[in-house]
Amino acid sequence: MRSNKILIIGSLPPPIGGVSIHVQRLLHHLEKNGILYKYIDLKTSSKSSIIIKIFSHNRIHLHCSNVFLRFMMTFFGVIFLKKIDFTLHGDLGRYNSKFKNALDLLSIYLSNTPILLNQKSYSKAKRYNRNSILGSSFYSPNYEKEVLRKDIMKSILEHKNKFQFQFCTNAYNLSFDKDNHEIYGLFELIELFAIYSQFSLVISDPSGAYQNAILNKKIILSENILLISCQHSFYKVIELSDGMIRNTTTDGDSISVKEGLYLNKLVYCTSVVERPKESIIYKKGTFISILQKQQFLKQDVKAHYSKQDFEKKMFENILLYKL
């Protein structure tokens, strides 16, 4: 018997990542809004159980970072007359492999409704599938899930009190772009903050990948840099900090950027993709000029991004899951 519920396929934390956080919050808000769904986890479910669930549902929505799985699912949808939707968690055309980029375009073409997370990707996708939708990665958090250990919270607050201004930044893993540049730009920031030691930088490293790389490279972190290398809520780190940095070489629609704006923080991010106009945008490699000018010390953080705007966009995204 086929279910009229939408089947959502994805992954939940742990590990913490942009996609898993998105899915976790999505499911929370679907339940809050009474939207029927069935969820199956890619990490914990067997291939056979996933296939059975797919055959018992007419409409499927996929959240994953695997380009091959996206293509296979959309191709499957065409063959078996299933409505396969997916959210592309990243920038369309971001791979250094032409084959992978071509597979993503084919997935866009074959899917029922692809959801893109920035204007550039959406404009490109629209040429291949007129049902393409511009969505958002952001859902307001379920506060019961946003926790920091007391010792981590204490360390952040003690660190903050020692310096003029506390920035934070995050990286879900140590990853490289198609030009083999470090995507999150953390090593660049580590070098900068070693020079500008009057300011604090908290680095969220939930996978521990940067901690391992720092040990392997024998990098000594300056006293104004605090590295948190365990599973934790970056949302809570932003909440405790003065400002947030997104120093990436590529991006989709960063959850952490939206979180920073939602929390009414100063948010600095590279111009590599379209960013919210309320953020402070700089060209990759030029964050040093922001530290030199120290304009953030003089800025009053006003309500530069209305929470009502977030809620409206979030509700629009939730409606996409209604049958």
BELTA-V509947 format. One record per backbone hydrogen bond with DSSP energy under -1.0 kcal/mol. NH is the residue of the N-H (numbers start at 1). CO is the residue of the C=O. If there is no record, write none. Layout:
BEGIN
[[NH;CO] [NH;CO]]
END
This chain:
BEGIN
[[3;56] [7;59] [8;38] [9;61] [10;40] [21;17] [22;18] [23;19] [24;20] [25;21] [26;22] [27;23] [28;24] [29;25] [30;26] [31;27] [32;28] [33;29] [34;31] [35;30] [38;6] [40;8] [42;10] [45;41] [50;46] [51;47] [52;48] [53;49] [54;50] [55;51] [56;52] [57;54] [60;83] [61;7] [62;85] [63;9] [70;66] [71;67] [72;68] [73;69] [74;70] [75;71] [76;72] [77;73] [78;74] [79;75] [80;76] [82;77] [83;58] [84;82] [85;60] [86;113] [87;62] [88;115] [90;88] [94;91] [101;97] [102;98] [103;99] [104;100] [105;101] [106;102] [107;103] [108;104] [109;105] [110;106] [111;107] [112;84] [115;86] [116;133] [122;118] [123;119] [124;120] [125;121] [126;122] [128;125] [129;125] [132;129] [133;114] [135;116] [145;142] [147;145] [153;149] [154;150] [155;151] [156;152] [157;153] [158;154] [159;155] [160;156] [161;157] [162;159] [163;160] [164;198] [167;200] [168;243] [169;202] [171;204] [177;181] [180;177] [183;175] [189;185] [190;186] [191;187] [192;188] [193;189] [196;192] [197;195] [199;196] [200;165] [201;224] [202;167] [203;226] [204;169] [205;228] [208;205] [212;208] [213;209] [214;210] [215;211] [216;212] [217;213] [219;214] [225;222] [226;201] [228;203] [233;147] [237;233] [238;234] [239;235] [240;236] [241;237] [242;166] [243;166] [244;266] [245;168] [246;268] [249;183] [258;254] [259;255] [260;256] [261;257] [262;258] [263;259] [264;261] [265;260] [266;242] [268;244] [269;280] [270;246] [271;282] [279;276] [280;267] [282;269] [286;283] [289;286] [291;287] [292;288] [293;289] [294;290] [297;294] [298;295] [302;300] [304;302] [310;306] [311;307] [312;308] [313;309] [314;310] [315;311] [316;312] [317;313] [318;314] [319;315] [321;318] [322;319]]
END
